[in-house]
């Protein structure tokens, strides 16, 4: 669960950075 949360956060961070 924690790993999934971290991956989700990382993906969101990448999405924001890409914009």
Buried (B, 14 or more C-beta within 10 A) or exposed (E): EEEEEEEEEEEEEEEEEEE
